[in-house]
Amino acid sequence: MAKLREYEQYVGSDVIDELEIYAGKLQNVSVQNINSTAVGGGVAEILTRMIPLLKELGVNACWDVIKGGEKFFEVTKKMHNALHGQQVTFTRDEIDLYLYTNEQNRNEMELKKDIIFIHDPQPCALVLAKKSNGNRWIWRCHIDFSNPDLFTWQFLKEYINKYDASVFSAPSFERKLKIPQVLISPSIDPTSDKNKELPDEIITSVLERFGIDRKRPIVTQISRFDYLKDPVGVVKVFKLVKKHVDCQLVLAGGGATDDPEGAKVLNDVREIVENDPDIFLLLLPPASDIEINALQRASSVVLQKSLKEGFGLTVAEALWKSKPVIAGAVGGIPLQITNKYSGLLTHSIEGTAFALKQLLQNPDYAKRLGENGRENIRRNFLITRHLRDYLLLFLSLITKNEDVVYL
């Protein structure tokens, strides 16, 4: 794990100095992060990088994961899909199971830190443990909230309104709430194994291991196997483009312990691939950051054809590597991509195919998009900016009764 001063090469010393000033006011503050999985998905990835940096800054930060059985995660996956706009019906037993699991975790967990930072819907009802002891509770939403199912939203809102503040990733996710709403976009860590520079021989060895031909154009999408990432749509895009441009497709990803749908999605993708020798379907284990890094760096174009997206860390990862990215114009992705300047935004299979063919046939244009995209990520979506936003949020909560905070 990199030390804070190592980030100066990306953002300058003034940014690090600023973080140290804010953290100086939080030396006696404890922050407990809670989510539903320690492995897989963007939340776990961000917390893995964020917690050590907060500790280095002197903030007493920790991270806990709620416990839940298979049935609980099936219910919360339905909830996840419903909040993304899918029509879903919950039985009384499913609602009771959600509340019971949260109650069991409330009874077993120590929830006495100065700030309790809850991530996403799975542990949302833990807030019922909130006491009048002066600690503050934050609910952080990492998913696309632009068009949630009304029943599911009304159910969760009862609990969200008990928090002291809520955090969303994009302006379009704003909801009508009684509590303050804060806009904080996610980030990537440029020093992580997934994003650091790689020697060319490592990239070549990864491609050789998977049998991918580096001499031919490579199109890549890296995501969990999830319907909302539309891997089946990606294969359809590739088949349209392959008629005109010789290229290969890499669909690489894994699963998360709180996502029980992944295996079915993977089977659906296998059916449509139909043993095409130019399509590489890679199910990667959790500790595959170097492989993901190498695949992105070897790619001619990176896709993120999401139907819904809270932010899309894979977009930021690819742009950081100066890769041209074509992505669905949904959720938090347009924060990262200005269409035709730092990437291309699309709305359909046909539109994505057209854009992909354009970039594969015009490498100079593709290179320019990638360079502009990298600079946007450097300025706005590195972990140092994310740290600053969180530190300021913590300060705003613990100094709620002060008119002026002297830094």
For each residue, the residues with C-beta under 8 A, 3 or more apart:
1: 49 52
2: 6 7 189 191
3: 6 56
4: 7 16 19 20 53 56 57
5: 8 16
6: 2 3 9 191
7: 2 4 10 11 15 16 190 191 382 383 384
8: 5 11 12 13 15 16
9: 6
10: 7 190 378 382 384
11: 7 8 15 16 378 382 384 385
12: 8 15 16
13: 8 16 17
14: 17 18
15: 7 8 11 12 18 19 384 385 388
16: 4 5 7 8 11 12 13 19 20 384
17: 13 14 20 21
18: 14 15 21 22 388
19: 4 15 16 22 23 57 384 387 388 391
20: 4 16 17 23 24 57
21: 17 18 24 25 407
22: 18 19 25 26 388 391 392 395 407
23: 19 20 26 27 54 57 58 59 391
24: 20 21 27 58 407
25: 21 22 395 399 405 407
26: 22 23 29 57 58 59 391 394 395 398
27: 23 24 58 59
28: 60
29: 26 59 60 114 115 394 398
30: 60 61 62 113 114 115
31: 54 59 60 61 62 113 114 115 117 394
32: 61 62 63 64 111 113 115 116 117
33: 47 51 61 62 63 64 117 119
34: 63 64 65 66 109 116 117 118 119 123 126
35: 43 44 47 63 65 66 118 119 120 122 123
36: 65 66 68 73 76 119 120 122 123 257 258
37: 40 41 43 44 65 256 257 258
38: 44 65 257
39: 44 256 257 286
40: 37 44 224 254 255 256 257 258 259 286
41: 37 44 45 224 256 258 259
42: 45 46 142 186 310 311 313
43: 35 37 46 47 119 120 142
44: 35 37 38 39 40 41 47 48 256
45: 41 42 48 49 194 313
46: 42 43 49 50 186 187 313 383 386
47: 33 35 43 44 50 51 63 119
48: 44 45 51
49: 1 45 46 52 53 189 192 383
50: 46 47 53 54 61 383 386 387 390
51: 33 47 48 54 55 61 62 63
52: 1 49 55 56
53: 4 49 50 56 57 383 387
54: 23 31 50 51 57 59 61 387 390
55: 51 52 58 59 60 61
56: 3 4 52 53
57: 4 19 20 23 26 53 54 387 391
58: 23 24 26 27 55
59: 23 26 27 29 31 54 55 391 394
60: 28 29 30 31 55 113
61: 30 31 32 33 50 51 54 55
62: 30 31 32 33 51 113
63: 32 33 34 35 47 51
64: 32 33 34 109
65: 34 35 36 37 38
66: 34 35 36 101 102 105 109 122 123 126
67: 101 104 105 108
68: 36 72 73 76 101 105 122 258
69: 72 73 101
70: 73 74 260
71: 74 75 97
72: 68 69 75 76 97 98 101
73: 36 68 69 70 76 77 122 257 258 259 260
74: 70 71 77 78 260
75: 71 72 78 79 90 94 97 98
76: 36 68 72 73 79 80 98 121 122 258
77: 73 74 80 81 258 259 260 261
78: 74 75 81 82 88 90 94
79: 75 76 82 83 88 90 98 121 122 152 156
80: 76 77 83 84 121 143
81: 77 78 84 86 88 227 228
82: 78 79 85 86 87 88 148 149 151 152
83: 79 80 121 143 144 145 148 149 152 153 156
84: 80 81 143 144 147 148 228 308
85: 82 146 147 148 149 308
86: 81 82 149
87: 82 149
88: 78 79 81 82 149 152
89:
90: 75 78 79 94 95 151 152
91: 94 95
92: 95 96
93: 96 97
94: 75 78 90 91 97 98
95: 90 91 92 98 99 155
96: 92 93 99 100
97: 71 72 75 93 94 100 101
98: 72 75 76 79 94 95 101 102 125
99: 95 96 102 103 125
100: 96 97 103 104
101: 66 67 68 69 72 97 98 104 105
102: 66 98 99 105 106 123 124 125 126 128
103: 99 100 106 107 125 128
104: 67 100 101 107 108
105: 66 67 68 101 102 108 109 123 126
106: 102 103 109 111 125 126 128 129
107: 103 104
108: 67 104 105
109: 34 64 66 105 106 126 129
110:
111: 32 106 116 126 129
112: 133 135
113: 30 31 32 60 62 116 135
114: 29 30 31 134 135 136 398
115: 29 30 31 32 135 136 137 138 394 397 398
116: 32 34 111 113 126 130 135 136 137 138
117: 31 32 33 34 138 140
118: 34 35 123 124 126 127 137 138 139 140 163
119: 33 34 35 36 43 47 123 140 142
120: 35 36 43 123 124 140 141 142 143
121: 76 79 80 83 124 141 143 156
122: 35 36 66 68 73 76 79 258
123: 34 35 36 66 102 105 118 119 120 126
124: 102 118 120 121 127 139 156 159 160
125: 98 99 102 103 106 128 159
126: 34 66 102 105 106 109 111 116 118 123 129
127: 118 124 130 137 139 159 160 162 163
128: 102 103 106 125 159 162
129: 106 109 111 126
130: 116 127 135 137 162 163
131: 135
132:
133: 112
134: 114
135: 112 113 114 115 116 130 131
136: 114 115 116 164 165 397 398 400
137: 115 116 118 127 130 162 163 164
138: 115 116 117 118 163 164 165 166 167 393 397
139: 118 124 127 159 160 163 165 166 167
140: 117 118 119 120 166 167 184
141: 120 121 145 166 167 168 169 173 310
142: 42 43 119 120 169 186 310 311
143: 80 83 84 120 121 308 310
144: 83 84 173 308 309 310 330 331 332
145: 83 141 148 168 172 173 175 310
146: 85 170 172 173 308 330 331
147: 84 85
148: 82 83 84 85 145 152 153
149: 82 83 85 86 87 88 152 153
150: 153 154
151: 82 90 154 155
152: 79 82 83 88 90 148 149 155 156
153: 83 148 149 150 156 157 175
154: 150 151 157 158
155: 95 151 152 158
156: 79 83 121 124 152 153 159 160
157: 153 154 160 161 175 177
158: 154 155 161 162
159: 124 125 127 128 139 156 162 163
160: 124 127 139 156 157 163 166 177 179
161: 157 158 177 178 179
162: 127 128 130 137 158 159
163: 118 127 130 137 138 139 159 160 166 179
164: 136 137 138 179 180 397
165: 136 138 139 179 180 181 182 393 396 397
166: 138 139 140 141 160 163 175 177 179 180 181 182
167: 138 139 140 141 181 182 183 184 393
168: 141 145 171 173 174 175 181 182 183 184
169: 141 142 173 183 184 185 186 310 311 331 332 335
170: 146 173 183 185 310 311 331 332 334 335
171: 168 174 183
172: 145 146 331
173: 141 144 145 146 168 169 170 310 331
174: 168 171 181
175: 145 153 157 166 168 181
176:
177: 157 160 161 166 181
178: 161
179: 160 161 163 164 165 166
180: 164 165 166
181: 165 166 167 168 174 175 177
182: 165 166 167 168 389 393
183: 167 168 169 170 171
184: 140 167 168 169 386 389 390 393
185: 169 170 311 332 335 380 381 386
186: 42 46 142 169 310 311 313 316 332 381 386
187: 46 316 381 382 383 385 386
188: 192 194 195 313 316 317 320 377 381 382 383
189: 2 49 192 194 195 382 383
190: 7 10 195 196 320 382 383
191: 2 6 7 195 196
192: 49 188 189 195 196 289
193: 196 289 290 293
194: 45 188 189 289 290 292 293 317
195: 188 189 190 191 192 293 317 320 321
196: 190 191 192 193 293
197:
198: 202 203 290 293 294 297
199: 202 203
200: 203 204
201: 204 205
202: 198 199 205 206 290 294
203: 198 199 200 206 207 214 294 297 298
204: 200 201 207 208 214
205: 201 202 208 209
206: 202 203 209 210 290 291 294 295 298
207: 203 204 210 212 213 214 294 295 298
208: 204 205 211 212
209: 205 206
210: 206 207 250 280 282
211: 208 280
212: 207 208 218 248 250 280 298
213: 207 216 248
214: 203 204 207 218 298
215:
216: 213 246 247 248
217: 245 246 247 248 300 301 360
218: 212 214 247 248 250 295 298 299 300
219: 238 241 247 248 249 250 299 300 301 302 303 356 360
220: 249 250 251 252 295 296 298 299 301 302 303
221: 229 231 234 250 251 252 302 303 304 305 314
222: 250 252 253 292 295 296 302 314 317
223: 226 229 231 253 304 306 314
224: 40 41 229 253 254 255 256 259 262
225: 229 231 253 254 255 262 263 265 266 269 283
226: 223 229 231 259 261 262 265
227: 81 230 261 265 307
228: 81 84 306 307 308 309
229: 221 223 224 225 226 253 304 305 306 307
230: 227 233 234 305 306 307 328
231: 221 223 225 226 234 235 251 253 265 268 269
232: 235 236 268 269 272
233: 230 236 237 305 307 349 352
234: 221 230 231 237 238 249 251 303 305
235: 231 232 238 239 249 251 269 272 273 279
236: 232 233 239 240 272 349
237: 233 234 240 241 303 305 349 352 353 356
238: 219 234 235 241 242 247 249 279 356
239: 235 236 242 243 276
240: 236 237 243 349 350 353
241: 219 237 238 244 245 247 353 356 357 360
242: 238 239 245 246 247 278
243: 239 240
244: 241 357
245: 217 241 242 357 360 361
246: 216 217 242
247: 216 217 218 219 238 241 242 278 300 360
248: 212 213 216 217 218 219 278 279 280
249: 219 220 234 235 238 278 279 280
250: 210 212 218 219 220 221 222 280 282 295 299
251: 220 221 231 234 235 269 279 280 281 282
252: 220 221 222 280 281 282 284 291 292 295
253: 222 223 224 225 229 231 282 283 284
254: 40 224 225 262 283 284 285 286 288
255: 40 224 225 259 262 263
256: 37 39 40 41 44 224 259 262
257: 36 37 38 39 40 73
258: 36 37 40 41 68 73 76 77 122
259: 40 41 73 77 224 226 255 256 262
260: 70 73 74 77 263
261: 77 226 227 264 265
262: 224 225 226 254 255 256 259 265 266
263: 225 255 260 266 267
264: 261 267 268
265: 225 226 227 231 261 262 268 269
266: 225 262 263 269 270 281 283
267: 263 264 270 271
268: 231 232 264 265 271 272
269: 225 231 232 235 251 265 266 272 273 281
270: 266 267 273 281
271: 267 268 274
272: 232 235 236 268 269
273: 235 269 270 276 279 281
274: 271
275:
276: 239 273 279
277:
278: 242 247 248 249
279: 235 238 248 249 251 273 276
280: 210 211 212 248 249 250 251 252
281: 251 252 266 269 270 273
282: 210 250 251 252 253 295
283: 225 253 254 266
284: 252 253 254 288 291 292
285: 254 288
286: 39 40 254
287:
288: 254 284 285 291 292
289: 192 193 194 292 293
290: 193 194 198 202 206 293 294
291: 206 252 284 288 294 295
292: 194 222 252 284 288 289 295 296 317
293: 193 194 195 196 198 289 290 296 297 321
294: 198 202 203 206 207 290 291 297 298
295: 206 207 218 220 222 250 252 282 291 292 298 299
296: 220 222 292 293 299 302 317 318 321 323
297: 198 203 293 294 321 323
298: 203 206 207 212 214 218 220 294 295
299: 218 219 220 250 295 296 302 318 323
300: 217 218 219 247 324 359 360 363 366
301: 217 219 220 323 324 325 326 356 359 360 366
302: 219 220 221 222 296 299 314 315 318 323 324 325 326
303: 219 220 221 234 237 325 326 327 352 356
304: 221 223 229 309 312 314 315 318 325 326 327 328 333
305: 221 229 230 233 234 237 326 327 328 346 352
306: 223 228 229 230 309 312 327 328 330 331 333
307: 227 228 229 230 233 328 330
308: 84 85 143 144 146 228 330 331
309: 144 228 304 306 312 328 330 331 332 333
310: 42 141 142 143 144 145 169 170 173 186 331 332
311: 42 142 169 170 185 186 315 316 331 332 333 335 336
312: 304 306 309 315 316 327 331 332 333 336
313: 42 45 46 186 188 316 317
314: 221 222 223 302 304 317 318
315: 302 304 311 312 318 319 325 327 333 336 337 343
316: 186 187 188 311 312 313 319 320 336 377 381
317: 188 194 195 222 292 296 313 314 320 321
318: 296 299 302 304 314 315 321 323 325 373
319: 315 316 322 323 325 336 337 342 343 370 373 374 376 377
320: 188 190 195 316 317 374 377 378
321: 195 293 296 297 317 318 370 374
322: 319 367 370 371 373 374
323: 296 297 299 301 302 318 319 370 373
324: 300 301 302 343 344 359 366 367 369 370 373
325: 301 302 303 304 315 318 319 337 343 344 369 370 373
326: 301 302 303 304 305 343 344 345 346 352 355 356 359
327: 303 304 305 306 312 315 333 336 337 343 344 345 346
328: 230 304 305 306 307 309 333 345 346 347 352
329: 333 334 339 345 346 347
330: 144 146 306 307 308 309 333 334
331: 144 146 169 170 172 173 306 308 309 310 311 312
332: 144 169 170 185 186 309 310 311 312 335 336
333: 304 306 309 311 312 315 327 328 329 330 336 337 345
334: 170 329 330 337 338 339 345
335: 169 170 185 311 332 380
336: 311 312 315 316 319 327 332 333 342 343 373 376 377 381
337: 315 319 325 327 333 334 342 343 344 345 373
338: 334 341 342 343 372 376
339: 329 334 343 344 345
340: 344 369
341: 338 369 372
342: 319 336 337 338 369 372 373 375 376
343: 315 319 324 325 326 327 336 337 338 339 369 373
344: 324 325 326 327 337 339 340 355 358 359 369
345: 326 327 328 329 333 334 337 339
346: 305 326 327 328 329 351 352 355
347: 328 329 351
348: 351 352
349: 233 236 237 240 352 353
350: 240 353 354
351: 346 347 348 354 355
352: 233 237 303 305 326 328 346 348 349 355 356
353: 237 240 241 349 350 356 357
354: 350 351 357 358
355: 326 344 346 351 352 358 359
356: 219 237 238 241 301 303 326 352 353 359 360
357: 241 244 245 353 354 360 361
358: 344 354 355 361 362 365
359: 300 301 324 326 344 355 356 362 363 365 366 369
360: 217 219 241 245 247 300 301 356 357 363 366
361: 245 357 358
362: 358 359 365 366
363: 300 359 360 366 367
364: 367 368
365: 358 359 362 368 369
366: 300 301 324 359 360 362 363 369 370
367: 322 324 363 364 370 371
368: 364 365 371 372
369: 324 325 340 341 342 343 344 359 365 366 372 373
370: 319 321 322 323 324 325 366 367 373 374
371: 322 367 368 374 375
372: 338 341 342 368 369 375 376
373: 318 319 322 323 324 325 336 337 342 343 369 370 376 377
374: 319 320 321 322 370 371 377 378
375: 342 371 372 378 379
376: 319 336 338 342 372 373 379 380 381
377: 188 316 319 320 336 373 374 380 381 382
378: 10 11 320 374 375 382
379: 375 376
380: 185 335 376 377 385
381: 185 186 187 188 316 336 376 377 385 386
382: 7 10 11 187 188 189 190 377 378 385 386
383: 7 46 49 50 53 187 188 189 190 386 387
384: 7 10 11 15 16 19 387 388
385: 11 15 187 380 381 382 388 389
386: 46 50 184 185 186 187 381 382 383 389 390
387: 19 50 53 54 57 383 384 390 391
388: 15 18 19 22 384 385 391 392
389: 182 184 385 386 392 393
390: 50 54 184 386 387 393 394
391: 19 22 23 26 57 59 387 388 394 395
392: 22 388 389 395 396
393: 138 165 167 182 184 389 390 396 397
394: 26 29 31 59 115 390 391 397 398
395: 22 25 26 391 392 398 399 405
396: 165 392 393 399 400
397: 115 136 138 164 165 393 394 400
398: 26 29 114 115 136 394 395
399: 25 395 396 402 405
400: 136 396 397
401:
402: 399 405
403:
404:
405: 25 395 399 402
406:
407: 21 22 24 25
